[in-house]
Amino acid sequence: MSSTGAGSPHPAPRPRLARDPGTGPSARRRPLAAPRAHRSNALHPGAWWLWALGLGTAASRTTNPLLLALLIGVSGYVVAARRTSAPWARSYGAFVKLGLAVIGIRLLFAVFLGSPIPGTHLLVTLPEVPLPGWAQGVRIGGRVTVEGLVFALYDGLKLAALLICVGAANALASPARLLKSLPGALYEAGVAVVVAMTFAPNLIADVRRLRAARRLRGRPDKGLRGLAQVGLPVLEGALERSVALAAAMDARGYGRTAEVPAAVRRVTAVLTLGGLVGVCAGTYGLLTADGARYGLPVLLAGVAAALGGLWLGGRRSIRTRYRPDVWGVRAWLVAASGAAVAAVMIRTGSYDPSALAPGVVPLAAPTLPLWPAAGVLLGLVPAFVAPAPPLAETPSKEAS
């Protein structure tokens, strides 16, 4: 008789289930410990964008390559720690490649089109193309100096860091959830963006599916003939999806609005347009050294006016939300960490601008300032407080 039978006094032990590290007594004792992300506790996508914009603002205030490299490292570490396996989460590598391409293009421009930075360390002298008098100040070829290349490298690295910070937001924040979180006044625009974002992937999937089907049937899938025979079914499928989407939107009441007085509509338009102008002017002031004094007040006033206009405009929308994303404590911590990085960099630029912009004439090695570097490290907060991505499912091992 087997020892594991029904009548055995010693039944087989039950298999133990793996416990989620984000649950259990230890997680309840540590309320700020990062749990595993699920639908109810997922971080608000707007918090990721505010964090990334804070890092991007800090990158726009400095040309110090050590600080820029530290910003890129911070964003990369957070992406590696909190990125999910969703398709849109793979965009970070594309932004990194785009940043490297920007650096290369900036260096090529410095070599072939010259640099405004004078230098004494000559590398090479290229043949210079003579230009007419009206093109004074522009040259093609000529002297290439180390100082000019270093200045171009710093400038390109600054733009690359800004692009990589934006790429971090794209890799961490779900675009569909972000558009669902838009105010009611932007509901129609959000739906249009969602449709536009899903059209291209579906189109590519249809083309691949039809080409594979033609190859299995021994028919050509390349050239003008193959393109013509594949294009018609693709367009037919796109038309069918458009009709189905229009019917679904109409069934859900898309485009139906509530009655709002004319005075409220005028106030809404004035607040929204004025707020957006203020946001643009304040952002420009923060990104330039001369506008640091008026940039922040104008930006805050513009944001307040725009939020007021969007709130009034949302009264026209009669839609409801199913499971809206909650802005909790972790979202505040993530957004505050990005704002702290930007604030430290702006404050450092006001009393010690030389630490953020190392000189290239005369040529000197850049140094890492202590307080700005410590401020940049505040951007690592999301890697510890944001909910961790769910564990990948692994196939169970068969009993031997």
Disulfide bonds with the S-S distance in Angstrom:
none
